[in-house]
Amino acid sequence: MAKSKSEAEKTNEIVIDRDNGLVFHSEEELYKHFEKDIEVLEENFFKWRKDSDISEKDFEKFEHRLTETLEDPDEIWRDNETLINDVPVCIYLKVFEKEAAKKKRLKKVKSEEGEESHPDEEDLEYYVAVTYLTDDIPSFIYLHFPSTDLDLVERFRDGDLVFSRAMEQVPPGAIMGDALTEGDDLALGLYESMMVVRSSSDITEKDFAEYAELRERAVEEADEIWRRDDGMGNILVTFVRDFGDEYEADLWYLVVTVEDSPSNSHSLLFSFPTQDKSLLDRYRIGENLQAEEVVQESSH
């Protein structure tokens, strides 16, 4: 299950990390050095793995995904708790769509003339590689495996998220906890519309994070709450608070949410600061609510 990805030199040395003394003269010596570490990781893997997951005898069918996972991961996690030779391990993760499900979905998209479609969760497969890094490059693989079990994959999403393909596609103004960070289509569409009409002299998008601390207060101590139907079945509720007195300049903070009608709760789509009253007025549409009529916002 474990493999090395090392640099072979003229002396036939297997070099994992020369600076840290990880240079070996045979594969036997290499695996002997990492044997206990591999055993610990594999013990956890088999303890967490469900019988309903991909059979171990079928793992070879998925091994071609290892290279793609290492070269083009969807996520990389730095596990600072599981230290091996005083070095954190890094977990590479990639998400794949099951081939049969992908063919069926694409066929449906084609028949519906290009209507956008996303795979269902049950149609996803994952590939995970637990690695040793040398100069930020995987040089040894302790453990790698395919899985259809999101619970198992979550066990390996541990430590610090150092790379996320989804986060790379997130707008610079996204703030942790809102739907923008998840690539939500409704949030992205509304956010992009806001950016189109936003004045070039307004607070720059890259500076939105500096005002993030105002988000919670804007919801809990809103001066205005506006509720409207967007015409596509979504009930949008926007919380507005004026922070001009505190900043001694025009400054409003807006939090845009979508309402869940049965519970009257709200999921956060995105939020932003503005000094532009004309932009603020664009969100003063629909029904003006009183703060006490709205249930505390729930994060997306």
Backbone torsions as a table, in degrees:
resi	resn	phi	psi	omega
1	MET	NA	-31.3	178.8
2	ALA	-93.8	147.0	179.8
3	LYS	-140.7	153.5	174.6
4	SER	-101.0	150.8	174.9
5	LYS	-131.8	80.5	-168.6
6	SER	-116.1	172.7	-178.1
7	GLU	-102.1	113.2	-179.5
8	ALA	-84.7	130.1	-179.0
9	GLU	-109.9	174.5	-175.9
10	LYS	-59.1	-28.7	-179.1
11	THR	-81.5	3.5	-176.1
12	ASN	66.0	21.6	174.8
13	GLU	-72.7	146.3	171.8
14	ILE	-103.4	107.8	-173.2
15	VAL	-100.8	114.8	175.1
16	ILE	-96.4	-51.2	180.0
17	ASP	-155.8	92.5	-174.2
18	ARG	-62.0	-38.7	-177.8
19	ASP	-61.9	-29.3	-180.0
20	ASN	-103.1	15.9	174.3
21	GLY	76.1	15.8	-179.3
22	LEU	-93.3	73.2	178.5
23	VAL	-125.9	127.6	-172.7
24	PHE	-126.4	157.2	-177.0
25	HIS	-105.5	-2.2	176.4
26	SER	-162.3	160.4	177.4
27	GLU	-65.2	-33.3	178.6
28	GLU	-61.4	-43.8	178.8
29	GLU	-66.0	-39.5	179.4
30	LEU	-60.2	-52.1	-176.6
31	TYR	-69.9	-29.7	177.4
32	LYS	-64.7	-38.5	179.8
33	HIS	-64.3	-41.8	-176.0
34	PHE	-95.7	2.8	-172.0
35	GLU	-54.9	-50.2	-176.6
36	LYS	-65.4	-37.5	178.9
37	ASP	-65.0	-42.2	178.7
38	ILE	-63.2	-42.1	-179.1
39	GLU	-61.1	-41.1	179.3
40	VAL	-63.5	-46.6	-179.0
41	LEU	-65.9	-41.0	179.5
42	GLU	-68.2	-35.4	178.1
43	GLU	-60.6	-44.6	177.3
44	ASN	-64.3	-42.7	-179.5
45	PHE	-57.5	-49.3	-177.5
46	PHE	-71.7	-25.5	177.3
47	LYS	-71.2	-37.8	-177.0
48	TRP	-87.0	-21.3	-173.2
49	ARG	-71.9	139.6	178.6
50	LYS	-94.7	150.3	179.6
51	ASP	-63.7	-25.4	-177.7
52	SER	-79.6	-6.5	-179.6
53	ASP	-75.2	176.4	179.4
54	ILE	-53.0	131.9	-178.3
55	SER	-65.5	140.7	-179.0
56	GLU	-59.7	-32.4	-179.4
57	LYS	-68.4	-14.4	179.5
58	ASP	-98.8	2.1	-176.6
59	PHE	-58.4	-35.4	-178.4
60	GLU	-58.8	-31.1	-179.3
61	LYS	-65.6	-18.8	-175.9
62	PHE	-107.9	-2.7	-173.8
63	GLU	-62.5	-24.0	178.5
64	HIS	-64.1	-16.4	-179.8
65	ARG	-80.5	-12.0	-178.5
66	LEU	-61.1	-49.3	-178.2
67	THR	-59.6	-44.1	-179.6
68	GLU	-65.5	-36.8	179.0
69	THR	-64.2	-40.7	-179.7
70	LEU	-74.6	-36.5	-176.0
71	GLU	-86.3	-25.8	-175.6
72	ASP	-143.5	61.6	-176.0
73	PRO	-72.0	156.8	171.5
74	ASP	-88.1	-28.9	178.6
75	GLU	-146.3	149.6	170.6
76	ILE	-132.3	127.0	179.9
77	TRP	-115.2	135.8	175.6
78	ARG	-101.8	111.1	-177.9
79	ASP	-92.2	102.6	-177.2
80	ASN	-84.1	-8.3	-179.3
81	GLU	-87.1	-42.3	-179.9
82	THR	-84.4	87.6	-178.6
83	LEU	-92.5	129.4	177.2
84	ILE	-122.2	119.7	-174.3
85	ASN	55.4	38.1	178.9
86	ASP	63.6	19.0	179.8
87	VAL	-122.3	131.8	178.2
88	PRO	-63.9	148.2	173.1
89	VAL	-88.2	155.5	177.2
90	CYS	-120.4	133.4	-177.3
91	ILE	-106.0	121.5	176.8
92	TYR	-99.4	134.9	-176.1
93	LEU	-134.9	136.5	175.1
94	LYS	-137.3	142.0	-179.5
95	VAL	-104.3	133.4	178.7
96	PHE	-123.8	151.8	172.5
97	GLU	-96.7	136.3	178.6
98	LYS	-56.8	136.6	-173.2
99	GLU	-57.4	-46.3	-178.1
100	ALA	-63.2	-41.4	179.9
101	ALA	-67.0	-37.6	-179.6
102	LYS	-65.0	-44.4	179.2
103	LYS	-61.7	-42.3	-179.6
104	LYS	-65.4	-42.4	-178.5
105	ARG	-66.2	-44.9	-179.0
106	LEU	-65.6	-34.8	177.0
107	LYS	-64.8	-39.8	178.8
108	LYS	-66.9	-41.6	178.5
109	VAL	-60.0	-43.3	-178.7
110	LYS	-63.9	-41.8	-178.7
111	SER	-69.6	-24.4	180.0
112	GLU	-99.7	19.7	173.5
113	GLU	56.9	52.0	169.9
114	GLY	83.8	9.7	178.0
115	GLU	-61.3	132.1	-174.6
116	GLU	-62.4	141.2	-179.2
117	SER	-144.3	143.0	178.7
118	HIS	-122.8	146.0	-179.8
119	PRO	-66.3	146.9	174.9
120	ASP	-77.4	157.3	-176.9
121	GLU	-59.1	-37.9	-178.2
122	GLU	-70.2	-10.4	179.2
123	ASP	-97.0	8.7	-178.1
124	LEU	-100.6	146.7	172.1
125	GLU	-126.3	153.0	-176.6
126	TYR	-124.3	150.2	172.0
127	TYR	-126.5	131.4	-175.1
128	VAL	-124.9	135.5	175.6
129	ALA	-131.9	125.1	177.5
130	VAL	-99.6	120.0	-166.4
131	THR	-128.7	161.1	166.7
132	TYR	-102.1	134.1	-179.1
133	LEU	-105.8	138.8	169.8
134	THR	-123.7	117.6	-176.3
135	ASP	53.5	44.4	177.0
136	ASP	65.0	20.3	177.9
137	ILE	-124.5	132.9	178.1
138	PRO	-60.9	120.1	-178.9
139	SER	-114.0	-14.7	175.4
140	PHE	-150.5	140.1	-178.8
141	ILE	-114.8	114.3	179.6
142	TYR	-74.1	-38.1	-170.5
143	LEU	-158.2	137.8	172.6
144	HIS	-149.7	145.6	-174.2
145	PHE	-164.1	155.6	171.5
146	PRO	-93.9	158.2	177.8
147	SER	-160.8	150.7	171.3
148	THR	-110.4	3.0	-173.8
149	ASP	-98.6	105.5	-178.5
150	LEU	-63.4	-32.0	178.1
151	ASP	-61.6	-41.2	177.8
152	LEU	-66.1	-44.6	-180.0
153	VAL	-60.2	-39.9	179.8
154	GLU	-61.1	-30.5	177.7
155	ARG	-61.5	-30.7	-177.9
156	PHE	-95.0	-5.6	171.6
157	ARG	-84.6	71.3	-170.5
158	ASP	-126.6	141.4	179.2
159	GLY	98.7	-140.1	-178.2
160	ASP	-102.0	131.3	175.6
161	LEU	-79.2	107.2	-175.7
162	VAL	-97.5	-15.2	175.7
163	PHE	-152.2	136.6	174.3
164	SER	-144.2	120.6	179.3
165	ARG	-61.1	-39.1	179.8
166	ALA	-62.5	-41.1	-179.2
167	MET	-68.5	-29.8	178.7
168	GLU	-65.8	-24.5	-179.0
169	GLN	-93.7	0.3	-178.4
170	VAL	-79.2	139.2	177.9
171	PRO	-58.5	149.3	-179.1
172	PRO	-59.0	-24.2	-178.2
173	GLY	-86.1	-0.3	179.1
174	ALA	-67.2	145.5	-179.6
175	ILE	-125.2	137.4	-176.5
176	MET	-50.5	130.8	179.1
177	GLY	105.3	-14.5	178.2
178	ASP	-98.1	167.5	-174.6
179	ALA	-70.1	-18.5	176.6
180	LEU	-59.7	-39.0	-177.3
181	THR	-68.0	-13.8	178.7
182	GLU	-102.1	3.9	179.7
183	GLY	70.7	25.4	-178.7
184	ASP	-61.7	128.2	-174.7
185	ASP	-63.3	-42.3	-179.9
186	LEU	-63.5	-46.0	-179.8
187	ALA	-62.6	-43.8	-179.1
188	LEU	-62.8	-43.9	-178.5
189	GLY	-63.4	-45.0	179.7
190	LEU	-68.0	-38.5	-179.7
191	TYR	-65.1	-45.5	-179.9
192	GLU	-62.5	-36.7	177.6
193	SER	-64.2	-39.6	177.7
194	MET	-63.3	-42.2	-178.3
195	MET	-66.9	-30.7	179.8
196	VAL	-65.4	-41.4	-175.7
197	VAL	-92.7	-2.8	-178.0
198	ARG	-71.0	137.5	-179.7
199	SER	-67.8	142.2	179.3
200	SER	-67.0	-19.1	-179.8
201	SER	-91.4	-1.7	-179.4
202	ASP	-76.3	175.1	177.4
203	ILE	-54.7	131.7	-176.5
204	THR	-72.5	150.3	-176.8
205	GLU	-57.1	-40.1	-177.8
206	LYS	-66.9	-14.8	179.9
207	ASP	-96.9	1.1	-178.5
208	PHE	-56.9	-38.7	-176.1
209	ALA	-60.9	-26.5	-179.8
210	GLU	-67.2	-17.7	-179.2
211	TYR	-108.2	6.8	-174.8
212	ALA	-58.8	-30.6	-178.6
213	GLU	-64.1	-15.5	180.0
214	LEU	-82.6	-13.0	-172.8
215	ARG	-60.5	-49.5	-177.0
216	GLU	-63.2	-41.1	179.0
217	ARG	-66.7	-35.0	179.4
218	ALA	-62.8	-31.9	178.6
219	VAL	-80.8	-48.9	-173.9
220	GLU	-76.0	-25.6	-177.2
221	GLU	-126.0	41.6	-175.6
222	ALA	-61.9	138.9	171.9
223	ASP	-82.3	-31.7	-179.3
224	GLU	-141.4	147.5	173.8
225	ILE	-135.8	121.2	-176.1
226	TRP	-115.7	131.6	-176.4
227	ARG	-122.6	130.7	179.5
228	ARG	-150.6	156.4	174.6
229	ASP	-92.8	126.7	-176.9
230	ASP	-82.4	2.9	178.0
231	GLY	85.9	-3.1	179.7
232	MET	-122.0	20.7	176.9
233	GLY	91.6	3.0	179.2
234	ASN	-103.7	133.7	174.5
235	ILE	-99.8	112.2	-177.5
236	LEU	-98.2	132.8	178.2
237	VAL	-123.6	122.3	-177.6
238	THR	-112.5	126.0	177.1
239	PHE	-96.9	134.1	-177.7
240	VAL	-128.6	133.7	172.7
241	ARG	-134.5	138.1	178.9
242	ASP	-91.6	117.8	178.7
243	PHE	-108.7	18.1	-175.8
244	GLY	-57.9	-41.0	-178.7
245	ASP	-62.1	-39.8	-177.4
246	GLU	-71.7	-32.6	-176.5
247	TYR	-100.8	-1.9	179.7
248	GLU	53.2	39.4	177.6
249	ALA	-167.5	164.2	176.4
250	ASP	-60.1	124.4	176.5
251	LEU	-160.0	118.7	174.1
252	TRP	-119.5	148.9	175.1
253	TYR	-121.1	129.1	-177.2
254	LEU	-117.1	138.1	177.2
255	VAL	-123.3	116.2	-177.0
256	VAL	-100.0	125.1	-177.6
257	THR	-128.4	166.2	173.2
258	VAL	-117.1	136.0	-173.5
259	GLU	-89.8	138.1	169.7
260	ASP	-97.1	103.0	-170.3
261	SER	-57.8	-44.0	-178.8
262	PRO	-58.3	-38.8	-176.7
263	SER	-100.2	-9.7	-176.4
264	ASN	57.4	29.2	175.5
265	SER	-101.0	170.6	-171.9
266	HIS	-134.1	134.6	176.4
267	SER	-102.7	132.9	-175.3
268	LEU	-73.1	122.4	176.7
269	LEU	-91.5	-57.3	176.5
270	PHE	-166.2	169.5	178.4
271	SER	-146.6	161.7	-178.0
272	PHE	-165.0	154.1	173.0
273	PRO	-94.5	154.7	174.4
274	THR	-152.3	150.4	172.9
275	GLN	-112.7	7.5	-173.7
276	ASP	-103.0	107.6	-177.9
277	LYS	-64.5	-31.9	179.3
278	SER	-66.3	-34.9	175.8
279	LEU	-69.1	-42.8	176.9
280	LEU	-56.2	-43.6	-177.2
281	ASP	-63.3	-26.4	177.7
282	ARG	-64.8	-23.2	-179.3
283	TYR	-98.0	-3.3	177.1
284	ARG	-91.0	62.2	-179.7
285	ILE	-133.1	153.9	-179.1
286	GLY	95.7	-146.3	-177.2
287	GLU	-96.1	130.6	178.7
288	ASN	-88.7	114.0	-176.3
289	LEU	-97.3	160.1	170.6
290	GLN	-91.0	144.0	-175.7
291	ALA	-55.6	-37.7	-175.7
292	GLU	-70.5	-10.7	-179.1
293	GLU	-86.9	-6.0	-173.8
294	VAL	-110.8	130.7	177.3
295	VAL	-70.4	145.4	180.0
296	GLN	-47.9	132.9	-178.3
297	GLU	-62.4	137.5	174.0
298	SER	-104.9	140.6	-178.6
299	SER	-67.5	153.9	-178.8
300	HIS	-71.2	NA	NA
